[in-house]
Amino acid sequence: MIEIDGSYLEGGGQILRTALSLSAIYGKFFTISNIRANRPKPGLLPQHLAAVNAMSIICNAKVSGNTIGSTELSFEPGEIRAGNHTFDIGTAGSATLLSQTLIPMLAHAAARSGITIKGGTHVMKSPSFEYFKHSFIPNIRKLGANVEVEMKNPGFYPQGGGEVVLHISPSKFRPYEFLGLGQHNKTTAHLLSANLPTHVIEREEKRLKENFKGVIDVTKTNYAKNQSTGNAITIIGEYENYCIGADGLGQIGKPAENVAGEILAAYEEEAVQDAPDHNLVDQLMLYVALAGKGKIKYGALSNHAKTNIYTISKMAGIELKIDEEKKTVYL
């Protein structure tokens, strides 16, 4: 049995998600205490509970502590079974974070799986669906992941109601080095709104085109009748070696131009690092560990990333190393 301290460094939900994925893949029984100890509301929230329950169904696990608010959990996995499932988070909890938990496990199943997840697709502190589809998925494909994804409709906080569909096929992970962007191919801004006047994303488009240094493609999608209301911007840079991105949400009282300007500034800050964006680094670590070899350059190594190094080491027995001089995580 492996014991995980859920309060380690960042002390958030990523420790649990990574532990669940690797537990199922390696068939290792683990317990975790102090779940999300460093968050304003410690313990399991609906989106974390949905991850635990979804994982337990797919790998026929024995679980205890899987209740809202629980700060302790034990998880003993069985065999990973491919299949078609629908998981409803029941709130605007992040469908993309749940997807990231399920993908590496189902990539180890014997057959193709189809997964529908209902919840939030554009919520605070989680990847927007566009970032997930146009940056995260293409990057893990370079490491061998065989995944397809689509969004049926968006879900914003607090109503939720979004729906994401995943198709995950058996995958053989391979080494890859994320050491430099290479030649720039194109940059695309994905502007999305639901139940809002069309001028919102039109104003955002205008600000982006006026301020972006170069050519930026824009896709605009407006959902006139949707269960939830909101606005999201995701900027994706496609380069020779991998993709980077930045995203954010519109806010009541904040002009659309300001929202666009802030997200553009965040994207430009990522682009000058010549490395995977800071939200991607910790996610890539898990796939490098599964591949058995790889390198990831970073601009700044966050506590989120260091926490994932800790969890991967505990669950997989694999020591990801840090070269501070070259700003690289490697195996």
N, C-alpha and C positions, 0 to 999 in steps of 0.2 A: 504493500500500500504506500502511495506517495502522499505526503502532506504538503499542501500549498497554503501560504499565508496571503490571504486576499488583501491585506493592508500594505503589501510591499510597494514602496515608492509611490507610483501613481495611484495605486489602490482603487482602481475602477473596475468596470465590467469586462475589460479586455483580458484580464487575468483568467476569469471564468471561461470566456469564450475560447481562448487558446487552449486552456486545460481540457475542455470538453472535446475539442477537435482531436487533439493528440491522444487523449485517453481512448477514444474510439478507434483511432488508426492503429495504435500500438497495443490495444487491448489491456491497458493498465488501469487498475482500480485506484481512485484518488479521493481524498477528502480536502475540502477547502474551508477555512475559517475566516472570520473577519471580512466577509464578502462586501465589497464596495464600502469599506470602512472610511475612506477619505471623501465620500460624497455627502452632500447635504441630507439625503435620505438613504442611509446605509441599507444593505440587504437587497434581496431580489425584488426588482420591479417587474411589471408584466412582460417587458421585452426580454429580460434575462430568464424569467421563468419559462417563456415560450421557447427559448433556445434549449434549456435543460430538457423540457418535455419533448420537443421535436427530436433532439438527439437520442433520448431514451427510447422513443418509438422506433427510430430507424435502426438502432443497434441493440434493441431489446435489453436495455440496461436495467440494473437494479439501482433504484435511487431512493434516497431519504433526504428530507430537508427541502424538498421542492414546493415551497409555499411562499406567497408574497410576504416580503419582509424578512425572510430567513437569512441569517448571517452565516449559517453553516450548511454544508451539503456533502453528501457522499455519492459517488457515481462509479458503478461497476459495470463496464460495457460488455455486451455480448458480440455476436457477429454482425457486421455491417450488411444490411440488406437493401438492395436497390428496389425502387418502387415509385409509385405516384402518390403524392401526399398534398394535402392542403393544410396550412397552419395559419390560424388567425390569432394575431397578437391580442386583439380585442381593444387596443388603444391606438394612439399614434406612435407607439414604439417602433423603432427603426427596423424596417424590412431589409435594408441593405446590410446592417450589422448581423442580423440573423442569417442572411444569405452567406456572408463571409464565414460564419461558423460552420455552415452545412457543406460548403463546397469542397474543402479538402477531404472531409470524411467520405462524401459520396463519390469523389473521384477515385476512392479505393474500393468501391463496390464492384461487383462482377458484371453489372449491366447498367444501361442507361436509366437515369431517374428523372422524373418530372415533378417539380416542386412549385406549388403556388403559395405565396406568402401574402397575407392581408395585414395592413398596418400603415405605418408612416413611411413615405418615400422621400420626403423633404422635411426634415426636422433638425433641430439644433443638435450640435455635437455628434453628428453622424454624417457619412457620405451621402450626398444627393444621389438620386438614381442616375443622373447623367454622368456624374463623376464615376460611379460604380460601373456603368456600362462602357464609357469611352476612355477611362484611364485604368481603373483597377483590373477589369477583365482582360483588356489587351496585354497588360503587363504580366499577369500570371499565365497567360497563354504562352509567353516567351519561356516560361519555366515548365511548360508541358500540360497545363490545365486545359481540359476540353469542356468548355462551358459556353452556353448561349443564354441570353437573358432578354426579356422584354417587359415593358410596363403597360398594363392595361389601363390604369388611371392613377393619377397622383393622390397622395394623402398627406395633408398638412396638419400640424398641431393646431388645436386639440382634437379635431374631429376624426382625423385619420381617414380610413376608407380607401387607402391606396391598395394596389394589387400588382405584385411582381411575379413573373413566371420564369423559372430556371429550368434548363435542361443540362444535366451533368452526366458526362460519359466517363467510363473508366479511363484513367490518365496515368501516364508514366512520367514522373517529374524528372527534369534534367537540369544540369547546372546552367547558370547564366550570370553574366557580370553587368551590373548596373553602375558603370563607372564614369559615364559621361553621356550627355544627350546626343552628341553628333549633329548632323545637319538638320536644320529646321525644315519641316515639311509644310505644316499649316497650323494655324490657331483658330479655334472655333469657340464662339460663345453660344451657349444653349440658354435661351430665355424662356421661362415657363410661367404662366399665371393661370389661376383658376378662380372663376367668379369675380374677376376684377375688370375694370375698363381696359380696353386694348391699348390706350395711350400709355399705360404703365410700362409695358415692355418696349413700346416704341420710343419712349424717353430714355430708357436704359440703353437701347440700341444706339441712339444718337450720341449719348455720352461715351459709350465704348468706342465707337468709330472716330469720334473727335479726339480721344485721348490715347488710343492704342498706337504704339510706335511701330507701324507696319500695316500689313493687311490682316484684317480679322473677319472671318466668315461668321455669319449670325444665323441661327435657326430660332424661330419664334413659334411657340405653341400656346394657344389660349383655350382653356377648357371653360366653356360658357355655363355648363350645368354640371357641377361636381359636388360630391358630398362635403368636401372641405374647401376652404378658401385660403389662398396664399400666392406667393411669388418667389421664384428662385432663379438664381443666375449661377451657371457653371462655365468656367473657362478651361478649355483643354488645349494643351500644346502637344502636337504630334511631332516627334523627332525621329531621327534615324534609328536610335537605339531603344527608346522607350517613351512613354507619355508622362506628362505632368499635368497637374490641375489645381484649381482653387474654386471654392464654391461658397455660397452664402444665401441668406433668405432676406426678402423684403420685410420691413417692420412698420407697424402702424406709427404714423407720425414722422417717419424718415422719408424724405423725398427720393423718388426712384433714381434720380441722378446721383445722389450720395451713395445709395446702395451699390450702383454699378461702379462708381469710382473706387469704393473701398475694396470690392472684390478684384477689380483690375489691379490695384496696387498690391494686393496679396499675391496675385498670380505673377506679377512682374518680379516680386521679391523672390519667389520660388525659382523663376527662370534663370536668374543670374547665378544661382548656386551650382548650376551644371550637375545636378544630382536629382534623384527622385524626390518629390515633394515630401514635406515632413509628415504628412498624414499617411504616406505610402510606405515609408521605410519600415515601420514596425510590422506591417502586413506582409511585406516581401520576406521578412526573416523566416516566417513559418515555412514558406515554400522553398527557400534556400536550404533549410534544415531537412525538409522532406527529399530534396534533390541530392543531399549529401555533400554539396559543394556549391560555392557561389560567392559573389562579392557585391556589396551595396555601398555606394558612396552616400554621404549625408552632408547636409549643410550644418545642422545642429542636431545632436542626438538628444531627443526629448526623454523625459522620465517615462513617457508612454512606451517608447522604444526599449529603454533599459528594463522596464517591467516585462516586456515580452521576451527579452533575452533570458531573464530569470525563469519565466514560466516554461519556455522551451527547454532550458537546461534541466529543470526538475522533471518534466514529463517525458522528454525524449532522450535525456542523457547525452545531449549534444551541446558542446560548448562553443557558442558563437563568440568570436574574438573581435576586439575593437582595436584598430590602428588609429590612434588619435592624431598622429602626424599627417597621415593620408586621409583622415576623416572617412574611414571605411570600416564596415562590419563585414566579416568574412568567415568562411568555413572551409 
